[in-house]
Amino acid sequence: MKVISKARIVEFSKEYPDSSSSLTTWYSIVSKTVFESFADLKKTFPSADLVGNLTVFNIGWNKYRLIAAIHYNRKMVFIRNILTHSEYNKNKWRNDK
């Protein structure tokens, strides 16, 4: 899958260095795998959840959340947000367009 954009991972990792390893692993897996559907993705990421039309990944043992728009037909993953667990729980990300 093509991941847009790795820069978000780099930026977040600078602010939260303990997220770097988990985010790098996530990126490595996603960028080297073609997922045909959400069901297919769940085989690799069993804790991933659909929230509306977005996919939410638990990162760093549930300490962080990566929110992505995945276009399976185009083989593209758009990182919308990377948040701490507490930021995620505030639900402000749901209003981001």
N, C-alpha and C positions, 0 to 999 in steps of 0.2 A: 504494500500500500504506500502511496505517497503521503507523507505527513507534512502538513502546513501548520505551523512553522516550528522548526526546531529552535528558533530564536526564543520562543516563549519558555521552552525548557531551560535553556541556558540562563535566561534572565531570572527565572524562579529559583534555579539552583544557586545562583549568586546570593540571593536573599536568604534562602533556606538550604545551606550546604548539605544538611543531612538527607535532603530529598534527592540529591544528585545521582546516587547509585541506582535507586529505584526508578527514577525517571529515565535514566540512560538505558536500563534494562527494558523498560516499557517501549521506548523508542526503537531499540534494536529489534525487539520481537515484532512490533507492528510494521516497521518499515521493510522487514524481510518476509512478511506473510501476506498472502492474499486471502481476505475473508469474504466469503460469498454472501453472508447474512449475519444477523445478530446471533442466531442460534450457533452458527459456525464460530463466531468470535467467543461465545460463552464457553466453548470447549477449551480455549486457551486462557481466558480470563473469566473464571466462574463467578467472581464477585462483581462483575460489571452489571450495571443496571441501566435500563432505558427510562429516561425521564422526559416525557414528551417525545420530541424528535432528536433528543441528545442522548449520548451514551456517557455514563459516569463511571470512571475507573477509580478504585481505591488504590492509592499509592503509598508506599512506605508504611505498610502494616496499618492502614486505615488512618494515618496521620494527615494525609493530603488527598485531594480529589482532583482528577484531571477530567475536564468536561470537553467532549468532542462531538462534532457533527460528522457522521460517517456517511459517505456516499458510496455504497457498495458497488453500484453499477459503474461508477467512474474510478473505483479503487483509490479513493482519496479520503484522508482523515484530516479534518480541520480542528486544531486545538482552539477551543473557545476560551477556556479559563483553566488555570491551575490555582487551586485555593487550599488554604489550611482547612482542617476539619471544621473549626469554629467559623471561618468565613463562609464556608459552604452552608452551614446550618442557618445562617442569616437569610438565605434564599434570595439575596439581591441579584445573584447571577442569573436567575430565571427571567429577569426583566431586561437583561442585556440582549441587544439585537445585533 
